[in-house]
């Protein structure tokens, strides 16, 4: 577990998801830490000025709501947790908006549930929104939608959400800022022989044994949720750093190649992980048949599939379903996430994008399958 590639992984990362925990955001439950949030926003602005894209996943809504409501212990009743989230979300969003604006950045609040990322159509919609915000130079501030979804409060944690967002936007790195320096081989408060883990492979089973149990009374996650989040993020090729959130200029120093915290390295390259995900783990819902010209553009030129190259649509599928692309003799050449349903696709066959609005009643994407959501299988 040597410290040898931390600098390269973070220095080269162009799209970064930063996750901050409740105890940091709310200063251990005493209310939103304005100074700390301002510091993270300043650092994110520095990264963006350096040509990087940053997504923030922030805990703290329930904790801030508890403070505003005068509660000193986290309630157990679902309706009280939902009420605390609703109250706290107001202050959390306002604080990030204010601090990002001071640094010349726009902000957007995005509330997600795990269901949003499990459903293919909602997954695509969320992905499109986040990527558009990044192109506009706006920082998405993401939290679980604890106000309306019961099981997200009972079982969810924002470490997992951070990993899911890293997969969603195909981030190069996930940075989890926490109230600990990183991972130790044992709890250093109980075991004086515990050693700091500078670097390891994400998904290494030994890490789960090292990571303790529950988190604080304010947050829901412990070190184990961070280890599991790193494992999940590694599935799409993103490495994870677990670092102390109050380390001065931690995000800037990491981006400059300094080794801070614990690095959990993804062993799968981004493109390989995406190919495995598309090719092996999703059920096909239908297919489109393409002409020879479109087949060449897909196979040899790495292009997206445009409807004008489609000659036939098979099956009954919805936007976001995984479908196959077949050539004239029926051989599968690719598969990917459909931007249109089968009914819409049949209307768009052999049609240029300029006619989409007239045919569908709205102006959608120009591609049937975007190359970012497509993998060649032959």
N, C-alpha and C positions, 0 to 999 in steps of 0.2 A: 504494500500500500504506500508506495513512494510518491513523493510530490514532484512530478516531472512534466506534466502536460497541462496543468491548470492554466498557465499563461497563454498557451496557444488556443485552447478551446474558447476562452472568453474574449481574447483579443480579436479573434476572427469572427465572432458572432455578430451578425448583422440584424437579426430580429430576436428580441429578447423579451421574455415574459418575466415580470418581477412580481413576486407574491410577498405580502407583508401580513404578519399575524396580528391577532387582536391585542395581545399584551403590549406590543410595540405601538400600534396605532392609538390605543387608548391609555397608554402609560399605566399599564396594569389595572385598568378599570377606572381610573380617576377622571376620565373624559378624554376627548380627542387631544392628542399631543400636537399642537399647532407647530411647534418648532421642528419636531421630528418629521412631520408630513412635509413641511416646507423644505427640509433638507433633501428628502427623497425626490421631491419635485424638481429641485434645483439640479440634482444629479441626473435625473432623467432628461432634463432639458439639455444638459451637456452632452449626453449620449446622442440625442437627436441632432444636435448641431454637428456632431461628428459623423452624421450620415447613417445612424442606426434607427431602427424602428422599435418602439417600446410599448408594451401592453402592461397595465398595472392590474393585478388581482389583489384586492384589499379586503381583509376582514375588518370587523369593528362595528358593524351596524347594530347588532344585538347589544354589544357592550356599551356603545354610546347611548342606545335607547334605555338601557338599565340605569345609566347615570342620570339621564334626563328625567326618568320616572322616579328617581330616588330609591331604586332597588339596590341592595348591597350583595345579594346572592342571586345567581342565575336561576330563574324559575324553571319548573319542570313541565308545567301545563303548556300544551302546544299553543293555545290561543294567547297566552301571555308572552311566549317567545315571539310569536308573530307580531303582536302589538309592539314589543320592544324593537323588533327589526324595522317596522314601519316608522316608528318615531326616530330611531337612530339613523336610518338611511338618509333622512333629510339633511342632518348635520354632516354626515360623511361626504355626501356628494358636494355639498356647498364648500366644505373645507378643501377638497381636491380642486374644485373649480377655481377657488380664490388663489391657491398657491401655484397652480399651473399657469394661471393667467399672469401672475407676477413674473413668471419666467418666460412670458411670451408664447405660451402654448394654449391651445384650445383643449377642452376636455369633453368627454361624453360618458354618461352613466349607462352601463349595460348590465342588466340583471338576467342571469341565466340559471337554469336548473339542469341537472344531469339529463333530464328527459329531452331538453333542447338539443343536446349533443348526441343522444341515442337515436332520435328520429332523423332520418336522412334529409328530409326536406327542410326541417328546422335547422339542422346542422349546416346545410348549404346557405340558408338565409343568414345565420349567425356569422358564418365565415365571410360571406360577401360583405356584410356590414362592417365587420372588424377590419378587413383588408382595405375597404374604401376609406374608413377613418384614418388608417395608417397612411394611405396615399395623400390624404388631406393634411397630414401633419398634426392630427388630433390624437390625444392620448386616451384610449379607452380605459375607463376605470370599471372593473368588473367585480361583481359580488354575486353570491347565490341569491336567488329570489326567495329569501326566507319568509317573506310576508305571506306567501300563498301556498307554499308546497310543504306539506307536513314532513315527509320523509327526508327532505333536505336538511331540516333542522335536527331531526332525530339521529340521522346517520351521516349526513354530509359533512365535509370539511373543506376549507379553501385550499389546502395543500393539494388535494385531489383535483379540485377545480382548476388550480394553476396548471397541473399536468395536462388536463383535458384541453385547456385553452392553448397550451404549447403545441399539442397535437393538432388542434383545430386550425391554427394559423401557420403551422409548420415552422415553429420557432427553431432557432439554432441553439438556444440555451434557455433554461429556466433558473432563475435566481430566487431562492427562498430565503427571505430575511426573517430572522427569528430572534428570540431572546437568549440564544445560546451561541457559542463560538462556532459550533459545528458538531460533528459526530465524534464521540469517544468510544473506545472499546468497551467501556462500562460507564455507569453513572459516576462521574468524578466527585460528586458530593458524598458518595458512599464508599467508593473504592479509590484509595490514594494511588493505586498502581495503574489506574485507567490511562490509556494513551490516546492522544489525539489522532484521528484518521484524516490525513491530508488528502488522500485520493484513493478511490476504489472503483470497481466496476459497478455501474448501476445494475440492480437485479441480483447481485451476489447474495445468496441466501444467508451468509454469515452476518451481513449487515443488519438483518431483521432481529437476530439474536442480540446484537449489541444495543439496538435502539430500545430505550425503556418503554414505559407504558403510557398512561394518560397524560394529557396536557394540564394546563392551569385551570382554575375555577372560572376564568374569563373566556378562554378559547376552548376549542373542541379537539384540536390536534395535539399530538406529542411528536417525538422524534420518529416514532414508527410510521406515522402518516407521511412524513417527509421522505423517508426511505422508500415507501411504497409509491409515492408520487414520482420520485426519480425513476423508479422502475417503469412506471407507466409512460412517463415522458420519453424514456429511452426507446420505447416502441416505435416512435416516429423519428428517431435520430437526434433528439435533443438531450444534451448533457445538462446536469443539474449542479448548482452550487448552493450549499447550505451555509449561511454566514450570519454573523451577529449584525442585527439591523442598526445598531448604534456605532458600528465601526466607522470612523470618519471617512467620508468619500468612498465608501465601499464599492458602489456601482462604478464610479469613475476609475478607481484603481483596478478593479477586475477587468474593465474594458481595455485598460492599458497593459494588461498582461501580468499584473501582480497576483500572487497566490494568496487568496484570503479564504478562510473557511474550509469546508470539505467539498471536494469535487467528486461527483459520481458520474463517471464517463459512460456515455452511450456507446455500445459496441456495434450497433447497426447504423450504417450510413443512412442519411435521410431518404435518398432515392430508393435504396434497397428496402427500407422499412415500408415505404409507400407502395412499392411494387408487391411486397408480401401481403400487405393489407388488402390491396385491390384484387390481387390475383387469387388469393387462397382463402380469405376469411369472410367474404361477403357473398350472399346468395344472389344469383342473377334473376332479375325480374322480367327480362325481355331482351330484345335485340333490335338493331338497325342494320340494314344491308346497304353498303356503299358502292359507288361506282369505282372504276379502276383509278381514276384521277385522285379521288379522296383517299383511297387505300395507299397510294404512293406518298401522298402528303403526310399521312399518319405514320407510315412505316419508315420512310426514308428522310423526311424533312422535319419530323418532330412537331407537326402542326396540330392545332385543335381540329375537331370535326365540326364542319359547318353543315347546316341542314341542306344547303344546295347540292351537297355531294351524296345525300341519302336517296335511295330508290325504293326502300320498303321498310316498314316498321312491324315488328312481331311482338306479340305479348301485350299484357296490360300492366303498365307501370306508371308510377308517379314521379314528379320532380324529386330528385335526390336518390332515387333507386339506382342500384348498380345494374347496368345493362351491357350486353356484348355488342361488339362491332364485327360484322361478318362481311367477307368479300362476296363477289358474284357467285362463287361456287359453294358458298356456305361455310367456309373455313373462318374460324374466329381469329381476328388479328389484334384486337384490343378489347378492353373493357373500362368502364368508368362511370362516373356519377352523372346522371341525366339532368340537364337544365330544364327540360320540358317533359310533361307527361306524354304517354303514348298517343292520346287523342290529339294533343297539340302537335306532336311530332309528325303525325300523319298529315296535318294541314300544312306543315312547313317543308315537307319533302320537295326537293328540287327548287326551293324558293330562295331568293336573295334576302338578306337581312332587312333591306329597305321596305319589304312588304310585310314584315312581321306584325307591325302595329295594326295594319288594316285587317290581317287575318285573325289575330288573337284579341284585339281590343286593347292591347297594351304593348309597350316597347320593351321586350325582354332582352336577354343576352344574345349576342350574335352567334354564339356557339351552341351546338347541341351537347358536346362534351368538351370542356376546356382542357387544354393539355396538362394543366396542373392537377386535374382530377381524372386523369386517364393514364393507363399503363398498357404498354404493348405486350401481347401474349404470344406473338408469333413473328 
